[in-house]
């Protein structure tokens, strides 16, 4: 799944991306999804929203970086 993609440090390295859902009170991971390093974060965001629904989470709070705000 590691592929060449956007790297903020301008390093030419293969990478992969991880989206994680965790509990705010426990600070423990509930589930995660690994996706290709060549996919930009904002393209995968709808899948993370769907993952939250699949595991039965109704009240979600998203923490994102500037890459999502285009």
Phi and psi in radians as a Rosetta constraint file:
Dihedral C 1 N 2 CA 2 C 2 CIRCULARHARMONIC -1.218 0.35
Dihedral N 2 CA 2 C 2 N 3 CIRCULARHARMONIC 2.226 0.35
Dihedral C 2 N 3 CA 3 C 3 CIRCULARHARMONIC -2.466 0.35
Dihedral N 3 CA 3 C 3 N 4 CIRCULARHARMONIC 2.823 0.35
Dihedral C 3 N 4 CA 4 C 4 CIRCULARHARMONIC -1.343 0.35
Dihedral N 4 CA 4 C 4 N 5 CIRCULARHARMONIC 2.311 0.35
Dihedral C 4 N 5 CA 5 C 5 CIRCULARHARMONIC -2.657 0.35
Dihedral N 5 CA 5 C 5 N 6 CIRCULARHARMONIC -2.780 0.35
Dihedral C 5 N 6 CA 6 C 6 CIRCULARHARMONIC -1.222 0.35
Dihedral N 6 CA 6 C 6 N 7 CIRCULARHARMONIC 2.290 0.35
Dihedral C 6 N 7 CA 7 C 7 CIRCULARHARMONIC -2.301 0.35
Dihedral N 7 CA 7 C 7 N 8 CIRCULARHARMONIC 2.057 0.35
Dihedral C 7 N 8 CA 8 C 8 CIRCULARHARMONIC -1.074 0.35
Dihedral N 8 CA 8 C 8 N 9 CIRCULARHARMONIC -0.466 0.35
Dihedral C 8 N 9 CA 9 C 9 CIRCULARHARMONIC -1.556 0.35
Dihedral N 9 CA 9 C 9 N 10 CIRCULARHARMONIC 0.076 0.35
Dihedral C 9 N 10 CA 10 C 10 CIRCULARHARMONIC 1.036 0.35
Dihedral N 10 CA 10 C 10 N 11 CIRCULARHARMONIC 0.546 0.35
Dihedral C 10 N 11 CA 11 C 11 CIRCULARHARMONIC -1.622 0.35
Dihedral N 11 CA 11 C 11 N 12 CIRCULARHARMONIC 2.465 0.35
Dihedral C 11 N 12 CA 12 C 12 CIRCULARHARMONIC -1.610 0.35
Dihedral N 12 CA 12 C 12 N 13 CIRCULARHARMONIC 1.422 0.35
Dihedral C 12 N 13 CA 13 C 13 CIRCULARHARMONIC -2.309 0.35
Dihedral N 13 CA 13 C 13 N 14 CIRCULARHARMONIC 2.528 0.35
Dihedral C 13 N 14 CA 14 C 14 CIRCULARHARMONIC -1.200 0.35
Dihedral N 14 CA 14 C 14 N 15 CIRCULARHARMONIC 2.569 0.35
Dihedral C 14 N 15 CA 15 C 15 CIRCULARHARMONIC -2.523 0.35
Dihedral N 15 CA 15 C 15 N 16 CIRCULARHARMONIC 2.880 0.35
Dihedral C 15 N 16 CA 16 C 16 CIRCULARHARMONIC -2.341 0.35
Dihedral N 16 CA 16 C 16 N 17 CIRCULARHARMONIC 2.841 0.35
Dihedral C 16 N 17 CA 17 C 17 CIRCULARHARMONIC -2.007 0.35
Dihedral N 17 CA 17 C 17 N 18 CIRCULARHARMONIC 2.585 0.35
Dihedral C 17 N 18 CA 18 C 18 CIRCULARHARMONIC -2.267 0.35
Dihedral N 18 CA 18 C 18 N 19 CIRCULARHARMONIC 2.224 0.35
Dihedral C 18 N 19 CA 19 C 19 CIRCULARHARMONIC -1.855 0.35
Dihedral N 19 CA 19 C 19 N 20 CIRCULARHARMONIC 2.313 0.35
Dihedral C 19 N 20 CA 20 C 20 CIRCULARHARMONIC -2.305 0.35
Dihedral N 20 CA 20 C 20 N 21 CIRCULARHARMONIC 2.419 0.35
Dihedral C 20 N 21 CA 21 C 21 CIRCULARHARMONIC -1.868 0.35
Dihedral N 21 CA 21 C 21 N 22 CIRCULARHARMONIC 2.280 0.35
Dihedral C 21 N 22 CA 22 C 22 CIRCULARHARMONIC -2.438 0.35
Dihedral N 22 CA 22 C 22 N 23 CIRCULARHARMONIC 2.775 0.35
Dihedral C 22 N 23 CA 23 C 23 CIRCULARHARMONIC -1.387 0.35
Dihedral N 23 CA 23 C 23 N 24 CIRCULARHARMONIC 2.325 0.35
Dihedral C 23 N 24 CA 24 C 24 CIRCULARHARMONIC -1.265 0.35
Dihedral N 24 CA 24 C 24 N 25 CIRCULARHARMONIC -0.564 0.35
Dihedral C 24 N 25 CA 25 C 25 CIRCULARHARMONIC -1.395 0.35
Dihedral N 25 CA 25 C 25 N 26 CIRCULARHARMONIC -0.676 0.35
Dihedral C 25 N 26 CA 26 C 26 CIRCULARHARMONIC -1.594 0.35
Dihedral N 26 CA 26 C 26 N 27 CIRCULARHARMONIC -0.391 0.35
Dihedral C 26 N 27 CA 27 C 27 CIRCULARHARMONIC 1.017 0.35
Dihedral N 27 CA 27 C 27 N 28 CIRCULARHARMONIC 0.480 0.35
Dihedral C 27 N 28 CA 28 C 28 CIRCULARHARMONIC -1.868 0.35
Dihedral N 28 CA 28 C 28 N 29 CIRCULARHARMONIC 2.513 0.35
Dihedral C 28 N 29 CA 29 C 29 CIRCULARHARMONIC -1.119 0.35
Dihedral N 29 CA 29 C 29 N 30 CIRCULARHARMONIC 2.419 0.35
Dihedral C 29 N 30 CA 30 C 30 CIRCULARHARMONIC -1.693 0.35
Dihedral N 30 CA 30 C 30 N 31 CIRCULARHARMONIC -0.728 0.35
Dihedral C 30 N 31 CA 31 C 31 CIRCULARHARMONIC -2.904 0.35
Dihedral N 31 CA 31 C 31 N 32 CIRCULARHARMONIC 2.880 0.35
Dihedral C 31 N 32 CA 32 C 32 CIRCULARHARMONIC -2.562 0.35
Dihedral N 32 CA 32 C 32 N 33 CIRCULARHARMONIC 2.848 0.35
Dihedral C 32 N 33 CA 33 C 33 CIRCULARHARMONIC -2.360 0.35
Dihedral N 33 CA 33 C 33 N 34 CIRCULARHARMONIC 2.286 0.35
Dihedral C 33 N 34 CA 34 C 34 CIRCULARHARMONIC -1.754 0.35
Dihedral N 34 CA 34 C 34 N 35 CIRCULARHARMONIC 2.341 0.35
Dihedral C 34 N 35 CA 35 C 35 CIRCULARHARMONIC -2.423 0.35
Dihedral N 35 CA 35 C 35 N 36 CIRCULARHARMONIC 2.856 0.35
Dihedral C 35 N 36 CA 36 C 36 CIRCULARHARMONIC -0.942 0.35
Dihedral N 36 CA 36 C 36 N 37 CIRCULARHARMONIC 2.520 0.35
Dihedral C 36 N 37 CA 37 C 37 CIRCULARHARMONIC -1.260 0.35
Dihedral N 37 CA 37 C 37 N 38 CIRCULARHARMONIC -0.248 0.35
Dihedral C 37 N 38 CA 38 C 38 CIRCULARHARMONIC -1.588 0.35
Dihedral N 38 CA 38 C 38 N 39 CIRCULARHARMONIC -0.067 0.35
Dihedral C 38 N 39 CA 39 C 39 CIRCULARHARMONIC -1.599 0.35
Dihedral N 39 CA 39 C 39 N 40 CIRCULARHARMONIC 2.257 0.35
Dihedral C 39 N 40 CA 40 C 40 CIRCULARHARMONIC -1.245 0.35
Dihedral N 40 CA 40 C 40 N 41 CIRCULARHARMONIC 2.622 0.35
Dihedral C 40 N 41 CA 41 C 41 CIRCULARHARMONIC -0.955 0.35
Dihedral N 41 CA 41 C 41 N 42 CIRCULARHARMONIC -0.777 0.35
Dihedral C 41 N 42 CA 42 C 42 CIRCULARHARMONIC -1.150 0.35
Dihedral N 42 CA 42 C 42 N 43 CIRCULARHARMONIC -0.408 0.35
Dihedral C 42 N 43 CA 43 C 43 CIRCULARHARMONIC -1.276 0.35
Dihedral N 43 CA 43 C 43 N 44 CIRCULARHARMONIC -0.490 0.35
Dihedral C 43 N 44 CA 44 C 44 CIRCULARHARMONIC -1.595 0.35
Dihedral N 44 CA 44 C 44 N 45 CIRCULARHARMONIC -0.218 0.35
Dihedral C 44 N 45 CA 45 C 45 CIRCULARHARMONIC -0.969 0.35
Dihedral N 45 CA 45 C 45 N 46 CIRCULARHARMONIC -0.782 0.35
Dihedral C 45 N 46 CA 46 C 46 CIRCULARHARMONIC -1.027 0.35
Dihedral N 46 CA 46 C 46 N 47 CIRCULARHARMONIC -0.564 0.35
Dihedral C 46 N 47 CA 47 C 47 CIRCULARHARMONIC -1.227 0.35
Dihedral N 47 CA 47 C 47 N 48 CIRCULARHARMONIC -0.604 0.35
Dihedral C 47 N 48 CA 48 C 48 CIRCULARHARMONIC -1.205 0.35
Dihedral N 48 CA 48 C 48 N 49 CIRCULARHARMONIC -0.621 0.35
Dihedral C 48 N 49 CA 49 C 49 CIRCULARHARMONIC -1.105 0.35
Dihedral N 49 CA 49 C 49 N 50 CIRCULARHARMONIC -0.734 0.35
Dihedral C 49 N 50 CA 50 C 50 CIRCULARHARMONIC -1.146 0.35
Dihedral N 50 CA 50 C 50 N 51 CIRCULARHARMONIC -0.672 0.35
Dihedral C 50 N 51 CA 51 C 51 CIRCULARHARMONIC -1.050 0.35
Dihedral N 51 CA 51 C 51 N 52 CIRCULARHARMONIC -0.708 0.35
Dihedral C 51 N 52 CA 52 C 52 CIRCULARHARMONIC -1.040 0.35
Dihedral N 52 CA 52 C 52 N 53 CIRCULARHARMONIC -0.715 0.35
Dihedral C 52 N 53 CA 53 C 53 CIRCULARHARMONIC -1.169 0.35
Dihedral N 53 CA 53 C 53 N 54 CIRCULARHARMONIC -0.698 0.35
Dihedral C 53 N 54 CA 54 C 54 CIRCULARHARMONIC -1.107 0.35
Dihedral N 54 CA 54 C 54 N 55 CIRCULARHARMONIC -0.593 0.35
Dihedral C 54 N 55 CA 55 C 55 CIRCULARHARMONIC -1.578 0.35
Dihedral N 55 CA 55 C 55 N 56 CIRCULARHARMONIC 0.091 0.35
Dihedral C 55 N 56 CA 56 C 56 CIRCULARHARMONIC 1.503 0.35
Dihedral N 56 CA 56 C 56 N 57 CIRCULARHARMONIC 0.400 0.35
Dihedral C 56 N 57 CA 57 C 57 CIRCULARHARMONIC -1.587 0.35
Dihedral N 57 CA 57 C 57 N 58 CIRCULARHARMONIC 2.263 0.35
Dihedral C 57 N 58 CA 58 C 58 CIRCULARHARMONIC -1.839 0.35
Dihedral N 58 CA 58 C 58 N 59 CIRCULARHARMONIC -0.650 0.35
Dihedral C 58 N 59 CA 59 C 59 CIRCULARHARMONIC -1.876 0.35
Dihedral N 59 CA 59 C 59 N 60 CIRCULARHARMONIC 1.600 0.35
Dihedral C 59 N 60 CA 60 C 60 CIRCULARHARMONIC -1.869 0.35
Dihedral N 60 CA 60 C 60 N 61 CIRCULARHARMONIC 2.547 0.35
Dihedral C 60 N 61 CA 61 C 61 CIRCULARHARMONIC -2.178 0.35
Dihedral N 61 CA 61 C 61 N 62 CIRCULARHARMONIC 2.151 0.35
Dihedral C 61 N 62 CA 62 C 62 CIRCULARHARMONIC -1.778 0.35
Dihedral N 62 CA 62 C 62 N 63 CIRCULARHARMONIC 2.327 0.35
Dihedral C 62 N 63 CA 63 C 63 CIRCULARHARMONIC -1.972 0.35
Dihedral N 63 CA 63 C 63 N 64 CIRCULARHARMONIC 2.133 0.35
Dihedral C 63 N 64 CA 64 C 64 CIRCULARHARMONIC -2.389 0.35
Dihedral N 64 CA 64 C 64 N 65 CIRCULARHARMONIC 2.830 0.35
Dihedral C 64 N 65 CA 65 C 65 CIRCULARHARMONIC -1.723 0.35
Dihedral N 65 CA 65 C 65 N 66 CIRCULARHARMONIC -3.087 0.35
Dihedral C 65 N 66 CA 66 C 66 CIRCULARHARMONIC -1.099 0.35
Dihedral N 66 CA 66 C 66 N 67 CIRCULARHARMONIC -0.371 0.35
Dihedral C 66 N 67 CA 67 C 67 CIRCULARHARMONIC -1.039 0.35
Dihedral N 67 CA 67 C 67 N 68 CIRCULARHARMONIC -0.398 0.35
Dihedral C 67 N 68 CA 68 C 68 CIRCULARHARMONIC -1.488 0.35
Dihedral N 68 CA 68 C 68 N 69 CIRCULARHARMONIC -0.229 0.35
Dihedral C 68 N 69 CA 69 C 69 CIRCULARHARMONIC -1.716 0.35
Dihedral N 69 CA 69 C 69 N 70 CIRCULARHARMONIC 0.485 0.35
